Amino acid sequence: MEQTFTVHPMSQRFSLDPGKTYEGSVTVVNPADATSDFTYNIEITPYGVIGKNYSADLRSETGHTLIKDWIKLDETSGTIKPNGKKIVKFKIEVPEDAPPGGQYATIAISGSPTNTDNSGMAVESVLELASIVYGDVSGEVVHDGEILENYIPGFIFATPATVTADISNNGNVHEDASFMLSVKNVITGEKIYPKDNESGSYTELIMPETTKHIERDISNLPYVGIVKVSQNIYYNGHYSSKETDLIICPIWLLFTFFLVISSLLVLICLKVRKTLNKRKNKGNDKLSISNHS
């Protein structure tokens, strides 16, 4: 098993006021099955996203990554023994002139534990994880965004089905979009999702000045059938509701249906042709008898 480590929380949020100082921490854990001590290094990086699919950007510095310079770590390196953990504390010192709105950075932890390969040689591997810091600086915060798309497919060849949404944030601070998803079998009336022990609701964080494309897979669907899918979205004072009857038909079944229909059409054509030939032959026989007379 490849040695790894964990960091938690993976993200944390802070409501910030200019001129004040806030405290936080991250915990680095070296697992019980680790074969060596884990030596780590910590750095603060800017955090942003690229494109609608939100690829992480830990390099670009913008007006929303100033918090990178406000975070002060108690330590920047350390060593953890197997089955051990280390709580790394930090402070966020918000300047008096901090601009209102969202501020984003990561507390990035990297390390190089030493393992051995099959030949007994020492192998050093580099591992990296990060805890994202979402800051919300008080002041003239702008909340502005909209739901651009709420899409449910009407036909699929194979499961799972994927519902999507596009949501834009034109403000200067991150916002949460809330989703409620439900699925019911139209033929049997069975509730497919959510089950009694599940919640059909979830949230997606939308970064400022971005548009996010969100995909959600629906599993446990029948291989063949019709299900009613409902997706409701609440975001920044906007509401979108979509309900669609989704047909699930495997391509092999569609091919079989096409083959059966084609065979029936061929049989019908052959029968019609045979009938026409019989009529034609009868007409030729009558004409022959008339000529002999």
For each residue, the residues with C-beta under 8 A, 3 or more apart:
1: 33
2: 115 125
3: 31 33 34 35 36 38 113 115 125
4: 31 127
5: 28 29 30 31 34 38 40 80 109 111 113 127 129
6: 28 29 31 129
7: 10 26 27 28 29 109 129 130 131
8: 26 27 29 131
9: 12 26 131
10: 7 131 132
11: 131 132 133 134
12: 9 24 131 132 133 134
13: 134 135 136
14: 22 24 92 133 134 135 136
15: 136 138
16: 20 22 92 94 98 103 135 136 137 138
17: 20 94 137 138
18: 94 95 96 97 98 137 138 139
19: 94 95 96
20: 16 17 94
21: 91 92 93 94
22: 14 16 91 92 94
23: 89 90 91 92
24: 12 14 89 90 91 92 133
25: 87 88 89 90
26: 7 8 9 87 88 90 107 109 131
27: 7 8 85 86 87 88
28: 5 6 7 38 40 78 80 85 86 88 109
29: 5 6 7 8 80 84 85
30: 5 34 37 38 80 81 82 83 84 85
31: 3 4 5 6 34 82 83
32: 82 83
33: 1 3 82
34: 3 5 30 31 37 38 82 83 113
35: 3 82 113 115 116
36: 3 82 113 114 115
37: 30 34 79 80 81 82 113
38: 3 5 28 30 34 79 80 82 111 113
39: 77 78 79 111 112 113
40: 5 28 77 78 79 80 86 109 110 111
41: 76 77 109 110 111
42: 73 75 76 77 88 107 108 109
43: 76 108 110
44: 68 71 73 105 106 107 108
45: 58 59 68 105 106 108 130
46: 57 58 59 60 61 62 65 68 104 105 106
47: 56 57 58 65 104 105 106 132 133
48: 56 57 60 62 64 65 104 207
49: 54 55 56 57 207 210 212
50: 54 55 56 57
51: 54 55
52: 166 210 211 212 213
53: 213
54: 49 50 51 207 210 212
55: 49 50 51
56: 47 48 49 50
57: 46 47 48 49 50 60
58: 45 46 47 106 108 130
59: 45 46
60: 46 48 57 65
61: 46 65 68
62: 46 48 65
63: 66 99
64: 48 101 102 103 104 172 208 209
65: 46 47 48 60 61 62 68 103 104 105
66: 63 69 70 98 99 103
67: 70 71 92 103 104 105 133 135
68: 44 45 46 61 65 71 105
69: 66
70: 66 67 92 93 94 95 98 103
71: 44 67 68 90 91 92 105 107 133
72: 90 91 92 93
73: 42 44 76 88 89 90 107
74: 88 89 90
75: 42 78 88
76: 41 42 43 73
77: 39 40 41 42
78: 28 39 40 75 86 88
79: 37 38 39 40
80: 5 28 29 30 37 38 40 84 85 86
81: 30 37 84
82: 30 31 32 33 34 35 36 37 38
83: 30 31 32 34
84: 29 30 80 81
85: 27 28 29 30 80
86: 27 28 40 78 80
87: 25 26 27
88: 25 26 27 28 42 73 74 75 78 107
89: 23 24 25 73 74
90: 23 24 25 26 71 72 73 74 107
91: 21 22 23 24 71 72
92: 14 16 21 22 23 24 67 70 71 72 133 135
93: 21 70 72
94: 16 17 18 19 20 21 22 70 98 137
95: 18 19 70 98
96: 18 19
97: 18
98: 16 18 66 70 94 95 103 137
99: 63 66 137 139
100: 137 138 139 140 141 172 173
101: 64 136 137 139 141 142 171 172 173 208
102: 64 134 135 136 137 172 173 174 207 208
103: 16 64 65 66 67 70 98 135 136 137
104: 46 47 48 64 65 67 132 133 134 135 174 207
105: 44 45 46 47 65 67 68 71 132 133 135
106: 44 45 46 47 58 130 131 132 133
107: 26 42 44 71 73 88 90 130 131 133
108: 42 43 44 45 58 128 129 130
109: 5 7 26 28 40 41 42 128 129 130 131
110: 40 41 43 126 127 128 129
111: 5 38 39 40 41 126 127
112: 39 124 125 126 127
113: 3 5 34 35 36 37 38 39 124 125 127
114: 36 122 123 124
115: 2 3 35 36 122 123 125
116: 35 120 121 122 123
117: 120 121 123
118:
119:
120: 116 117
121: 116 117
122: 114 115 116
123: 114 115 116 117
124: 112 113 114
125: 2 3 112 113 115
126: 110 111 112
127: 4 5 110 111 112 113
128: 108 109 110
129: 5 6 7 108 109 110
130: 7 45 58 106 107 108 109
131: 7 8 9 10 11 12 26 106 107 109
132: 10 11 12 47 104 105 106
133: 11 12 14 24 47 67 71 92 104 105 106 107
134: 11 12 13 14 102 104 174 205
135: 13 14 16 67 92 102 103 104 105
136: 13 14 15 16 101 102 103 141 173 174
137: 16 17 18 94 98 99 100 101 102 103 141
138: 15 16 17 18 100 141
139: 18 99 100 101
140: 100
141: 100 101 136 137 138 171 172 173
142: 101 170 171 172 173
143: 171 173 175 236 237
144: 169 170 171 236
145: 167 168 169 170 171 175 206 235 236 238
146: 167 168 170 235 236 238
147: 150 165 166 167 177 233 235 238 240
148: 166 167 168 211
149: 164 165 166
150: 147 165 231 233 240 241 242
151: 163 164 165 242
152: 163 229 231 242 243 244 246
153: 156 161 162 163 244 246
154: 244 245 246 247
155: 246 247 249
156: 153 159 161 246 247 248 249
157: 249 250 251 254
158: 250 251
159: 156 218 219 221 223 248
160: 217 218 219 221
161: 153 156 217 218 221 229 246 248
162: 153 215 216 217 218
163: 151 152 153 181 215 216 218 229 231
164: 149 151 213 214 215 216
165: 147 149 150 151 177 179 213 214 231 233 240
166: 52 147 148 149 211 212 213 214
167: 145 146 147 148 177 204 206 211 212 214 233 235
168: 145 146 148 206 210 211 212
169: 144 145 174 175 206 207 208 209 210 211 212 236
170: 142 144 145 146 209
171: 101 141 142 143 144 145 175 208 209 236
172: 64 100 101 102 141 142 208 209
173: 100 101 102 136 141 142 143 208
174: 102 104 134 136 169 205 206 207 208
175: 143 145 169 171 205 206 235 236
176: 203 204 205 206 235
177: 147 165 167 203 204 205 206 214 233 234 235 236
178: 201 202 203 233 234 235
179: 165 201 202 203 204 214 216 231 232 233 234
180: 200 201 230 231 232 233 234
181: 163 193 194 200 201 202 216 218 229 230 231 232
182: 191 193 194 200 229 230
183: 191 192 193 218 221 227 228 229 230
184: 189 190 191 192 227 228
185: 188 189 190 191 192 222 225 226 227
186: 189 225 226 227 228 245
187: 225 226
188: 185
189: 184 185 186
190: 184 185
191: 182 183 184 185 194 195
192: 183 184 185 218 220 221 227
193: 181 182 183 198 200 218 220
194: 181 182 191 198 199 200
195: 191 198
196:
197:
198: 193 194 195
199: 194 202
200: 180 181 182 193 194
201: 178 179 180 181
202: 178 179 181 199 216
203: 176 177 178 179
204: 167 176 177 179 212 214
205: 134 174 175 176 177
206: 145 167 168 169 174 175 176 177 210 212 235
207: 48 49 54 102 104 169 174 210 212
208: 64 101 102 169 171 172 173 174
209: 64 169 170 171 172
210: 49 52 54 168 169 206 207
211: 52 148 166 167 168 169
212: 49 52 54 166 167 168 169 204 206 207
213: 52 53 164 165 166
214: 164 165 166 167 177 179 204
215: 162 163 164
216: 162 163 164 179 181 202
217: 160 161 162
218: 159 160 161 162 163 181 183 192 193 221 229
219: 159 160
220: 192 193
221: 159 160 161 183 192 218 225 227 248
222: 185 225 227 248
223: 159 248 250
224: 248 249 250 253
225: 185 186 187 221 222 248
226: 185 186 187 245 246 247 248
227: 183 184 185 186 192 221 222 245 246 248
228: 183 184 186 243 244 245 246
229: 152 161 163 181 182 183 218 243 244 245 246
230: 180 181 182 183 241 242 243
231: 150 152 163 165 179 180 181 241 242 243
232: 179 180 181 239 240 241 242
233: 147 150 165 167 177 178 179 180 238 239 240 241
234: 177 178 179 180 238 239
235: 145 146 147 167 175 176 177 178 206 238
236: 143 144 145 146 169 171 175 177
237: 143
238: 145 146 147 233 234 235
239: 232 233 234
240: 147 150 165 232 233
241: 150 230 231 232 233
242: 150 151 152 230 231 232
243: 152 228 229 230 231
244: 152 153 154 228 229
245: 154 186 226 227 228 229
246: 152 153 154 155 156 161 226 227 228 229
247: 154 155 156 226
248: 156 159 161 221 222 223 224 225 226 227
249: 155 156 157 224 253 254
250: 157 158 223 224 253 254
251: 157 158 254 255
252: 255 256
253: 224 249 250 256 257
254: 157 249 250 251 257 258
255: 251 252 258 259
256: 252 253 259 260
257: 253 254 260 261
258: 254 255 261 262
259: 255 256 262 263
260: 256 257 263 264
261: 257 258 264 265
262: 258 259 265 266
263: 259 260 266 267
264: 260 261 267 268
265: 261 262 268 269
266: 262 263 269 270
267: 263 264 270 271
268: 264 265 271 272
269: 265 266 272 273
270: 266 267 273 274
271: 267 268 274 275
272: 268 269 275 276
273: 269 270 276 277
274: 270 271 277 278
275: 271 272 278 279
276: 272 273 279 280
277: 273 274 280 281
278: 274 275 281 282
279: 275 276 282 283
280: 276 277 283 284
281: 277 278 284 285
282: 278 279 285 286
283: 279 280 286 287
284: 280 281 287 288
285: 281 282 288 289
286: 282 283 289 290
287: 283 284 290 291
288: 284 285 291 292
289: 285 286 292 293
290: 286 287 293
291: 287 288
292: 288 289
293: 289 290
